[in-house]
Amino acid sequence: MSSADVRRARLGPLETKVGEVLADLADREAVSRLWARDHLLWSADPTEISDRLGWLEVAGEMAGAAEELEGFVGGCRADGLTDVVVLGMGGSSLFPEVLARSFPAAEGALRLHVLDSTDPGAVARIAGQLHSDTTLYLASSKSGSTIETRSHLEFFWEREGRGDRFAVVTDPGSELGALARERRFRHVFENRSDIGGRYSALSYFGLVPAALAGVGWTTLIARAAERTASLRSADPAVNAGLQLGAVLGAGVRMGRDKVTLVLDPRIAAFGLWLEQLLAESTGKAGTGVVPVADEPLGPVDVYGDDRLFVTIGRVEHPVGIDVLAEEGHPVVELDLDDPLDLGALAIVWQVATAICGAVLGINPFDQPNVAEAKEATAKVLAADAPAPLPTATLDEVLDLVRPGDYVSLQAYVDPGGDEVEPLEEVRVQLRDELRVATTFGLGPRFLHSTGQLHKGGPPTGVFLQVVGADPS
């Protein structure tokens, strides 16, 4: 077994269905069609499929960017820069967040920070703890028009106003790239345009922050590229992505759509990235995986028959996992050697997500409902009078919860503030009292991460929103 392989799969009630799904995928030649970029594997319409599969090859290609990346990093260090702040949302910022939490600060490297919140306290905190003369601001946006990222960029530009303190990662031809050149930013990294945001971890969006932070990015992508060979196999015993994708798809079909992630503490933050990948890719057309990340393990009686557990690496409570399997819950266990295998894990899960999309008959590369929140916000802002506030009480909302539902706690608070930990405790209380799956998202991050699932996925979510106090 090597890292990112399926070490053991105790499928229980899913075993027969997984076998049927794998047989169907073999009949459809799903793996070869994935690598052939055959859009018909998912949809008759090639839109946002044929032009969204660049992630299949990017790990092998990025080794060719070593000279550019190392030259950029060397210049930053030579100029005395000590910190880098990634300004981004969703797929542009979540993998850098994983890196920041998974790797210790390397000697001589820049300290990595991520700002993906518009909470005034979060912005003030980041701005207050950094020295303007030694900080690089890295604005990351595929489209170049993400409003939160552009707002952050303008905030810090007004404070600093020096092009050599800014760089961007974006797609070719974006407004952000043009602005960066106009203002003479230190560097413009142009990413492959055929990679969607949530699939961009192993492109410039993930590797520029990795290189700046001193993470062994060449090892990260080398292991991912090495893993790619097995992901071309049609044998599920060899292809972890195929096996995992079949399990995920079978789970959704059998009502076990709450995919509960139990992660090695060394890579606990990987759940943030994986949550977006699964939710935004599969949560549409009234179906999809509901990823449950960062929910502590509880007693077996708090879990319903809608759960599927996936562990990665050495988890803290292996006995608890064994008990869950013995009680009939499906459990899949993946290997992990060390955090530098995050690249290999990422490509395995991307293939698994693509395969799951084929099982469910949906396009795993689009996000058809994400624009709804933007349109609704525009209507509210354009209205002559404020929209009425909701009048339902908390008890009335919680009375709506039924077995098989999930409760999504959504908090517009400072991610680094004192309000997060109490809310995490409330989440566990809700799980234990209501006996349903729970998720916890910070706003506006969740709109770019799990928002597609909330709007387009299964109609089983009950949503609670919390707004923090304005520190000003």
N, C-alpha and C positions, 0 to 999 in steps of 0.2 A: 504494500500500500504506500502511496505517496500523498503528499499534501493535496487537499481538495478532492480526494477520492471519497466515495461512499464506503465507509468502514463497515457499516451494518445497517440493514433496513428491516425493522420489525413492523411489518405492514398491517398485521391483524386483519380488521374488517376490509381493508383496501386491497388485499393481496390479489384477489380474483380480478378486480377492476383494473388494477395496474397491469396485470398480464394482458388483459383485453386491449388496453390502451397501447401498450408496447407492440402488440401484434398489428394493430391498426396503423401505427406509425411506421412499422416496417413495410407494410403493404403500400403505404403512401410514399415510401422512400424519403422520409422526412429529413434525415440528416444530410443526405447528398443534395437535396433540393434547397436546404438552408444554405449550404456552402456555395451552391450554384446561384444564389440570390433569386430563386424562383418565387415571385410574389404570390403565385397561385397556391402555395402552401397555406397561405392565410386568407387571401382575398382575391377576387377577380379584378379589383381596382389596385393598380400598382402604386397609387399615391401614398407617400410617406411609408413605403416599404422598400422599393428598389433603390431609393435615394437615402436610406437610413441603415444600411448594412456595412458601413465602413469599419465598424468596431470589430468585425471578424478578422481583419488583417492588421489593425493599427498597432498591436503590441509588437509584432515583428518589424514594423516600419519605424517605430520611434527610436530604435537604436541609432538610426541615421541622423537623429537630431542631437546627438551627444555634443558635437562641437558647438552648435548654437546655444544649447542649454548651459554647458559648462562655461562658455565665454561670457554669457549673461550673468551667471552666478559669480564668476570671478570678478567681473566689473563691479557688481554690487558690493562684494566684500571689500574690494580695493578702495571703494569710495566711502567705506566706514558705515555702511548700512547694517543695522543689527536686528531689525524687525521687519516683517512683511505682513500686511493685512490683506486677505482675500476679500474683495467686495463682490458678492455673488449670491445667487438664489438657486435652490434646487440642485439640479445636476451639475451646476457650475461651482458649487461650494461644498456639497456634502462629502465628496471623497477627500478634498483637502481637510475637512473637519475630522474625518476618520484618521487621516495621517497625523494631524496635530495631537490627537488623543492616544494614538497607538505607538508612537515613537518618542523616546526621550529627546530633548534638545541636543543636537550634535555640536561638538566643540567647533567654534569658529563659524557655525552656520547661523542663518537668520532665524529668529524665533517666529513661529508661524501662528497667526491669529486669523480668525474667520469672523466676518460681520455679515450675517444674513438676517438681521432683525432691524425693523424700523422703530422699535420701542425706544423712546427718548433716553431712557436710562442706559440701554445697551450702547447706543451711539455715544453718549457722553462718557460712559465708562471706557470704551475703546479709545476715544479721543484723548481722555485724560491720562491714560497710563502709558502713552507712547510719546517719544521725543520726535518732533517734526524733522529735525536735521538728520536723523538716522533711521527713518521709517520709509519703506517702499509700499505704495498702495497698488495692488494688482486687481484691476477691475475685470471680472470674468463674466461674459454673457455671449451665448451663441448668436442670438439675434442682434445683440448690440442695443436693444431697445427696452430691456427689462427695467421697469420703472423704479424698483427699489435700488437696483444697482446703479442706475444713472443718478438717482438722488444722492446716494452715498458718495459717488464720485464727485458730484458738484459740491457737496458739503466739504469734503476734504480739499478739493481744488481751491475753493474760496479761502481756506485756512492756509494752504501751502503755496499753491500757484507756481510750483517749479516742475517743469516737465520731467526732469531727471529723477523725480521721486515717484513717478507713475509709470505703469506698464499695463497692457491689456492682453487678454486672450479672447478671441472672437472669431467669427467666420469671415472668410474673404468678402469684401464689399460691404460690410456692415457700417452703419453710422458711427458706431463706437470706434472702429478702426480709423475712419476718416477724421474723427475728432482727435484721436490720439496723435495722428500725424500732424494735424494742424497745430496742436499744442506742443509738439516736439517731445512726446513721451519717450522714455528710455528705450522701450521696445514694444513692438506689436507682434504677438504670436498669432498667426492665422492657422486655425484648426481645419481639418478636413470637414467640408460642409455636409458630408453624407453620414454624420454621426449625430444622433439625437443626444440631448443633454444628459439623460440618465444613463446612457451607454458610453459616456465620454471619459470614464475614470482613467483609462490608460492612454489618453491623448494628452495634448498640451494642458487641458483643463486640470488634470490630476498631476501631471509630471512637472510642470513649472513650479507649483508650490512644493512638490516633493524635493526637487533639486535645490531650491532655495533653503529648505529646512534641513538639508544634509541627509535626507532619507536615501538609502541605497537604491535609487530609482532604476539604475541599469539592471540590478539584480531582480528588482520587482518585475520589470517587463520581460526579462529573460526567462524567468520562471513561468510567466503568463504565456509567452510564445512557445515554450517547451510543452506546456499543458495543451496547447491548441491541437497538437498532433492527435492526441487521444480523442479530442472532441469531434474529429472527422469520422470516427468509427461508428458503424451502425450497430455495434454490439453494446447493449446497455451495461454489461459487466465491465467494459473498458471505458465507455463514454459516460462519465458522471453527470454531465449536463443532460443527456438523453434520459437517463434513469430518473434523475431528480425532476425533470420537466414532466415526465409521465406520472410520477407520484403526485406532483402538484395538481396537474390537470384532473387526475382521477379523484383526488381529494375534493376538489370543487364539485365535480359531478356527483359525488356521493354525500355532499353536504358537509364535508370536513374542510371548509374553506378558511378557517382561522389558523393560519400557519404561524405557530408560536416558536419564536427563535430563541434558542438558549445558547449563548456564545461564551467561548473562552474569554476570561477577563482581560487578556492581553489585547483582544480585538473587539471589546464590547461595543465600541462606537461603530463597527461595521454594520450593525443593525440599522443605523440611520440611513445609510446608503441603500442597503438592501430593501428597506421599507419602501423607499421611493420606486426602486426598480420594479418591485412586484406590484405595488398598488397602482402606479400610473400606467404600467404596461398592460395589466390584465383587468383592471377595474372599469369595465365599460359594457354597454349592451345588457345591463342588468345582471352581470355575472362578474366573477373575478376572485382572486386571492385576497384575503384580508390579512395582511401581515401584522403580527403582534410582536413588537420589539420592546425590549427593556421592561417587560412585565416579570417581576420576580416569581420564581416557582412557588406554588402554594400547595396546600393539601389536595390530594387527588379528588376529593368530593366537590371542589369548586369548578371542576372542568366538565363541560358538557360533551356530547358526542359530535360536536362541530369542530373539534380540535385535531390538528396534525402538528406534531412536534418535530423540529429540526435542530439538532445540536451541531456545533462546529468547534473542534478542538477539545481541550481539556476543560470541562465545565465544572462548576463548583460543587454541584450536588448530583453526582452520577447515580447514587442510590435512588434518589427521587425520580430520575429518568427511568430507571429499571422498574420502579413501582408503577409508573404511568403505562409502560409497555405491558406489564403483567395484568393491568386492569383493562387492557384492550385498546388503548390509544395507539395509533400509528406513530412510530418514532423512527426517524432517519438520522444517522450519525455520520458526520463528515470529519475527515482528518485535517489536522493543521500542524505543521512543524513549527513555524515561527511567523511573526507578523509580515515578513517580507514575502510570504505566500499570499498576501492580500490580492496581488495582481492575478494569480492563478485562480483564487476564489472568485474574483470578479468575473473572469471570462467564463468560468463554469456556470455561475448563476445567470449570466447573460444568455448563454445557450439554453439553460433550463427554462428561462422565461420565454424565449422564442418558441421552444418546443411546447410549453404550456399554452401559449397563444394558439398554436396549431391544433392542440387538443380541444380547446374551448371554441374554436372557430372565430377568433377575433384577431384584429391587427394589434400586435404588441408594441408597435412603434409610433402610434399616433396618440393624441390626447384630446379627443373631440369635445369634451365638456369643460376643459380648463378655461376657455374663453368666457364661459357663463359668468363667473365671478367678476371678471373685468367689465363685462357689459352691465351687470347689475350695479356695480359700483359707479360706473359712468352715469347711469340713470339717476342714482341717488344724488350724486354731486350736481347734476344738471337740474334737479327739481327745485321748485320755488320754496318748498318747506321741508323740514327734516322728516325723514321716514319715522313712523310710529315705532316706539320701542316694544319688544315682545312683552306680553303680560302674563304668560304662563309661569307658574311657580315651579321651583325645582322638583317638588314632590309630584306635581302633575306630569312633568317630563319623564321622571324616573318610573312612573306608573305605566308608561308606554312600553317599557322593556319586556320582551318576551324571550323564552328559551331560543337560542340560536341567533339572537341579536348580538351586537357589540356596542359598547358605550365608548364614544370618542370624546375625550377631554381635550379641549383646544384653548390654549392660554396665550393671550397677548401680553407677555411679560418679558422682562430682561432675562435672557437665557443664563446669564451669570449672576442673577440676583437672588435674594433670599426667598422669593415666592415659589421657586421651582420645586424644592424638596417637599414642602407641605402638600403641593399638588400631586406629586408622585405618590405620597402616602394616601391621599384621597382616592387616587386611581386604584390602589390595591384594596382599599375598603369597599369600593364599588364592585370590584371583581368578586370579593369574598361574600358580600351581602346579596348581590344579584345573581351570582353564579353564571356570569357571562364574560366573554372576552372584553378586554379594555385596551384602548390605545391612547397615547398622549402625544400631542403635537404642539409645537410653539408657533405662534403666528408672527409674521405672515409666511414663515417657512413652510408650514403644512399645505398652504395653497399651491405651492410649487412642487410638493412632494406627494402627499396622499389625497389632495383635493380632487383629482380625477376620479379616484375610487369613491369618494364621498358622494359625488354627483352622478356618476355613471355606473357604479358597481351595484352589487346586490342591495335591495332596499331594506337592509336590516340594521342600519346604523341609527343610534340615538345620540345626538350631539349636544354637548355642554360647552359653552364658551365663557371664558373668564378673562376679564380685562383688568390689568394691573393699574396701580396709581401712577400718575404722571409725576416724576420726581421734581419737575420744575414748578 
